[in-house]
Amino acid sequence: MPYVSGFDRDQLMCCSWDAFVDKESIARIIDAFVNHLDIGKYGVKPVAAEGRPSYDPKSLYKIYIYGSRKGIRSSRKLAESCKVNLEVKWMIGGVEPDFRTIADFRKNNIDSLKEIFYEFNRRISGAVEWGFSSVDGTKIQADNAKDNNFTKNKLDDRIKWLNGHTDEYLRILNEMDKQEETDVISGELTRESLEAKLKEAQERLARYEGYQKLMEETGVSQLSITDADAKLMKNKNGFTVAYNPQTAVDSETHLIRDFQMTNQVTDHGLLESTMQGIKSSEPEKIIEVVADKGYEAVEDMVECLENGIIPHVITDDGKDGYDIEIPYEEAETDTASTEPEELKKALHAGKIPEVYAEVIQDMKVETVRRKVVDEKRENSSVYGSPEEMQEKAKEGYFVRDPERNLVYCPAGEILRQKSIKKNGNIRYANKNACKHCPNRNKCYKGKGEWKEIDFTKDQLVKPCKGWLEAEGKKPEETKTGEKWHYEKRKVVKFFLKPDKEKMSRRMCLSEHPFGTIKRAMGATYFLLRGIRKVAGEFALFCLGYNLERAKNLLGFQKMMELMEQA
């Protein structure tokens, strides 16, 4: 049987460019959408009156939106697509901008990309019914290698290692100086190679000490060299330098309604800020949101309630909801109102707003006793210098240096801040030092691999009981030097009960767009650097996803009608 025959390459054809593009191609929707944009309100510079004609900004927007949907992301590949991709050639009229023009346009108009994402959602909003939102975050790799990201503990380890090697190189060179006419040790190292290694080690040591000084002066917990805004974060494959974008996905359409770009390593406290854009677009409406356990932050949930957002945050097993306490403020309130100001007044006055009747239970006003500090000791160490602190630590104590925000341990190692607990205590640890510490049994006998110790903000010294017992010493009394008293205060207590049916749908909502963006669109990493530029790049991902999703929901003809509405 013969094969399916193709066309003759030498045959002349008489046809239009439109004939090469499928009648229901996504390129036609993108073309209609961008053609009806008022690009002047997005800050695009008007065309110059003199000089060489510039490329139409709408053509460059089309290139980027099409590329984000099809997984063509780099400016060089987009420039190539202008020459070989028939759909791209059709959209932009056959012009062929080079990669620098394409890259510069994105750089100069990065902030407009999120506004264009919002404009697309506005155009389709009349044709869909919005439900509640599901908020979640995902880690997307930044343009910064792990070797170019430093924490304080990582710098401590590298500086210690380099100091040891520098001392060893100097010792060997001194031996060579003592043995005249000897320029080789053990037939392996020459004087020239040792001097080169010493110079390299000293340069690296100076660079790391500079990083360490910068981190202590600025108070940052991490330092990324290539992309200063990126942070080391944990994901399912270990640790990577990444960003943590938050998306709000609609329950009825699975469209991304809004997003927020963050470099926060966890999702705590990001619920209200992620939903704020949706709330501002519907100020008169009470909106609902579901989220996983990672968003369990009472202050964040209270902010949601005060702004007309009902949070359904998944609870721990065996719990039905959250016990919440807020300050009492007497006020005349309108419990029937949905205005954020009235909602906040009602909550703090101990009255349940009517719109929250199904989620808030057992609201009551109580008088409680609270500890109030009269005088705080100045937050400085009782020991004058780092050397004095280290000497005190060697006696069997953990000594905190509040100015540098570190702790000296009895073994002479430095513990850095790991986290701040919900009660305000600061937790310090040094995993590497503990794993290799010869005195580990004197200090820590727990099941974990390293010691973690908590300090209050005013605490400077804590005894290491196991160490002191091993040396036959008794711990000294350590006092904070604070003066305090108890005060009676009125508070409002209530029980927030999330909707279990809505919470059960969370995973099916939030994970779907992330899977499509990462797998189908190939957006597993960012090309740009800096949180502002990365936010614009992620706006393209979300717009590309929403384009295809909306086309599948509404059909091609309906989408074309909506896109042509200015």
Sequence and secondary structure as in RCSB ss.txt:
>XXXX:A:sequence
MPYVSGFDRDQLMCCSWDAFVDKESIARIIDAFVNHLDIGKYGVKPVAAEGRPSYDPKSLYKIYIYGSRKGIRSS
RKLAESCKVNLEVKWMIGGVEPDFRTIADFRKNNIDSLKEIFYEFNRRISGAVEWGFSSVDGTKIQADNAKDNNF
TKNKLDDRIKWLNGHTDEYLRILNEMDKQEETDVISGELTRESLEAKLKEAQERLARYEGYQKLMEETGVSQLSI
TDADAKLMKNKNGFTVAYNPQTAVDSETHLIRDFQMTNQVTDHGLLESTMQGIKSSEPEKIIEVVADKGYEAVED
MVECLENGIIPHVITDDGKDGYDIEIPYEEAETDTASTEPEELKKALHAGKIPEVYAEVIQDMKVETVRRKVVDE
KRENSSVYGSPEEMQEKAKEGYFVRDPERNLVYCPAGEILRQKSIKKNGNIRYANKNACKHCPNRNKCYKGKGEW
KEIDFTKDQLVKPCKGWLEAEGKKPEETKTGEKWHYEKRKVVKFFLKPDKEKMSRRMCLSEHPFGTIKRAMGATY
FLLRGIRKVAGEFALFCLGYNLERAKNLLGFQKMMELMEQA
>XXXX:A:secstr
        TT      GGGGS TT HHHHHHHHHHT  GGGGT     SSSS    HHHHHHHHHHHHHHT  SH
HHHHHHHHH HHHHHHHTT    HHHHHHHHHHTTTHHHHHHHHHHHHHHTTS    EEEEE  EE S  GGGEE
EHHHHHHHHHHHHHHHHHHHHHHHHHHHSTT  EETTTEEHHHHHHHHHHHHHHHHHHHHHHHHHHHHT SEEES
SSTT EEEEETTEEEEEE  EEEEETTT  EEEEE    SS TT HHHHHHHHHHHSTTS EEEEE GGG  HHH
HHHHHHTTEEEEE   TT  SEEEEEE       TT   HHHHHHHHHTT   GGGTTTEEEEEEEEEEEEEEEE
   SS SSSSHHHHHHHHHTTEEEEETTTTEEE TTS EEEEEEE TTS EEEE HHHHHT TTHHHH  SSSSS
 EEEE TT  EEE HHHHHHTT          EEEEEEEEEEEEEE   HHHHTTHHHHHHHHHHIIIIIS  SB
 SS SHHHHHHHHHHHHHHHHHHHHHHHH HHHHHHHHT  
